[in-house]
């Protein structure tokens, strides 16, 4: 699923015309995401919405609030899931994760997402389709627990996005015949 990092909480948002930082900050696994674009979310364990000024916890720019995303962590149980959807305009979404306990002190979780197709605007002049998406993402989470007092969780994610934007202007319009006014 593709989501945008542009939120409005209690009337505060980003002013796209002044290029100012957003007043509602998104965080993924306690790391602030600095982007005005969309991202893919998969294999999540929780989402929190904090409204109101969050400057004491998240810095001076979180005057409107914060949105906290938490990805699923590696644990000691073997398991996983696979999800697939197919929709209009050949839109395909695949998602899955596998949790691998390597030993008592090491666990690994690998998750991925794939989105393709969905182009719904056709340029009849060139025959091209617009609005399609080609997005691939993979995330690995490694948990090391050498002692009961120390745990290190490392998350690495790679995402590659391509696609075509939908046009927002008319390229051509056929002549209309409206009776005596033509």
C-alpha positions as CSV (number, residue, x, y, z in Angstrom):
1,X,0.0,0.0,0.0
2,X,1.4,3.4,-0.9
3,X,0.9,6.3,1.5
4,X,1.9,9.9,1.5
5,X,3.9,11.5,4.3
6,X,1.7,14.7,4.3
7,X,-0.6,14.9,7.3
8,X,-3.0,17.4,8.8
9,X,-3.6,17.3,12.5
10,X,-5.6,20.1,14.2
11,X,-5.3,22.3,11.1
12,X,-1.5,22.1,10.9
13,X,0.2,20.6,7.9
14,X,3.0,21.4,5.4
15,X,3.1,24.6,3.3
16,X,4.2,23.4,-0.1
17,X,4.6,26.9,-1.5
18,X,7.2,28.1,1.0
19,X,9.2,24.8,1.2
20,X,8.9,24.9,5.0
21,X,9.3,21.7,7.0
22,X,6.0,19.9,7.9
23,X,4.5,20.6,11.3
24,X,3.3,17.0,11.6
25,X,6.4,14.7,11.5
26,X,6.4,11.0,10.5
27,X,8.7,8.5,12.2
28,X,9.4,4.9,11.1
29,X,11.0,2.9,13.9
30,X,11.8,6.1,15.8
31,X,13.7,7.6,12.9
32,X,12.2,10.8,11.3
33,X,11.4,10.5,7.6
34,X,12.3,13.7,5.8
35,X,10.4,13.6,2.5
36,X,7.3,15.1,0.9
37,X,6.7,12.0,-1.3
38,X,4.9,8.7,-0.8
39,X,6.3,5.5,0.6
40,X,5.2,1.9,0.9
41,X,4.1,0.4,4.2
42,X,4.1,-3.3,4.8
43,X,4.7,-5.7,7.7
44,X,3.8,-3.1,10.3
45,X,3.2,-3.8,14.0
46,X,1.7,-0.5,15.0
47,X,0.8,3.1,14.2
48,X,0.4,5.9,16.7
49,X,-0.9,9.4,16.1
50,X,0.2,12.1,18.6
51,X,-1.8,15.3,18.2
52,X,-0.7,18.7,19.5
53,X,2.8,20.1,20.1
54,X,5.4,17.4,20.4
55,X,8.5,19.6,20.7
56,X,9.7,18.1,24.0
57,X,9.7,14.6,22.6
58,X,10.3,15.0,18.8
59,X,12.0,18.4,18.3
60,X,10.9,21.9,17.5
61,X,9.2,21.2,14.2
62,X,6.6,18.9,15.5
63,X,4.2,21.7,16.4
64,X,1.1,19.9,14.9
65,X,1.9,16.4,16.1
66,X,3.7,13.2,15.1
67,X,2.8,9.9,13.3
68,X,4.8,7.0,14.6
69,X,5.1,3.8,12.5
70,X,6.5,0.6,14.0
71,X,7.6,-2.3,11.7
72,X,7.3,-5.9,12.8
73,X,10.3,-7.1,14.8
74,X,12.1,-10.4,14.5
75,X,11.2,-12.9,17.3
76,X,11.9,-16.4,18.5
77,X,9.0,-18.0,16.5
78,X,9.2,-19.3,13.0
79,X,6.4,-17.9,10.9
80,X,5.3,-15.5,8.2
81,X,2.6,-14.5,5.8
82,X,1.9,-14.0,2.1
83,X,-0.7,-11.6,0.6
84,X,-1.7,-11.0,-3.0
85,X,-4.2,-8.7,-4.7
86,X,-5.0,-8.2,-8.4
87,X,-7.2,-5.3,-9.5
88,X,-8.4,-3.1,-12.3
89,X,-5.9,-2.0,-15.0
90,X,-3.7,-5.0,-14.2
91,X,-2.8,-3.6,-10.8
92,X,-0.8,-6.3,-8.8
93,X,0.2,-6.1,-5.2
94,X,2.3,-8.8,-3.5
95,X,3.5,-8.7,0.1
96,X,5.0,-11.2,2.5
97,X,7.3,-11.8,5.4
98,X,9.2,-14.7,7.0
99,X,10.5,-14.8,10.6
100,X,13.6,-17.0,11.1
101,X,14.8,-17.8,14.6
102,X,18.5,-18.5,14.0
103,X,19.3,-19.5,17.6
104,X,18.5,-18.5,21.1
105,X,20.3,-15.2,20.7
106,X,19.7,-14.3,17.0
107,X,16.5,-13.8,15.0
108,X,16.0,-12.6,11.5
109,X,12.9,-11.2,9.8
110,X,12.8,-10.6,6.0
111,X,9.7,-8.8,4.5
112,X,9.0,-7.5,1.0
113,X,6.4,-5.7,-1.1
114,X,5.8,-5.5,-4.8
115,X,3.4,-3.1,-6.6
116,X,3.0,-3.0,-10.4
117,X,0.5,-1.8,-13.0
118,X,-2.6,0.3,-12.4
119,X,-2.2,2.7,-15.3
120,X,-5.7,4.2,-15.8
121,X,-5.2,7.1,-18.1
122,X,-4.7,6.5,-21.8
123,X,-3.2,9.0,-24.2
124,X,-5.1,8.2,-27.4
125,X,-2.7,10.2,-29.5
126,X,0.4,8.2,-28.5
127,X,-1.3,5.1,-27.1
128,X,0.7,5.3,-23.8
129,X,-0.8,4.5,-20.4
130,X,-0.2,6.8,-17.4
131,X,-0.7,6.4,-13.7
132,X,1.1,3.0,-13.4
133,X,3.4,2.1,-10.6
134,X,6.4,-0.2,-10.4
135,X,7.6,-0.4,-6.8
136,X,9.8,-3.0,-5.1
137,X,10.8,-2.9,-1.5
138,X,12.6,-5.3,0.9
139,X,13.4,-5.0,4.6
140,X,15.6,-7.1,6.8
141,X,15.4,-7.0,10.6
142,X,18.2,-8.6,12.6
143,X,17.9,-9.0,16.4
144,X,20.9,-9.9,18.4
145,X,20.6,-10.6,22.2
146,X,24.0,-11.7,23.5
147,X,22.9,-11.2,27.1
148,X,19.6,-10.5,28.9
149,X,20.5,-6.9,29.5
150,X,21.6,-6.1,25.9
151,X,19.6,-6.4,22.7
152,X,20.5,-4.8,19.4
153,X,17.9,-4.6,16.6
154,X,19.1,-3.5,13.2
155,X,16.7,-2.7,10.4
156,X,17.7,-2.2,6.7
157,X,15.3,-1.4,3.9
158,X,15.7,-0.9,0.2
159,X,13.0,0.6,-2.0
160,X,13.0,1.2,-5.7
161,X,10.1,3.2,-7.3
162,X,9.2,3.9,-10.9
163,X,6.0,4.7,-12.7
164,X,4.3,7.4,-14.7
165,X,2.5,10.4,-13.4
166,X,-1.1,11.1,-14.4
167,X,-1.4,14.1,-16.6
168,X,-3.4,17.0,-15.2
169,X,-4.0,19.0,-18.4
170,X,-6.0,18.3,-21.5
171,X,-3.7,17.6,-24.5
172,X,-6.5,17.8,-27.1
173,X,-10.2,17.9,-27.2
174,X,-12.3,16.8,-30.2
175,X,-14.5,19.4,-31.9
176,X,-18.1,19.5,-30.5
177,X,-21.1,20.1,-32.6
178,X,-23.8,21.8,-30.7
179,X,-26.5,22.3,-33.4
180,X,-26.9,25.8,-34.7
181,X,-23.8,27.1,-32.8
182,X,-21.3,24.8,-34.7
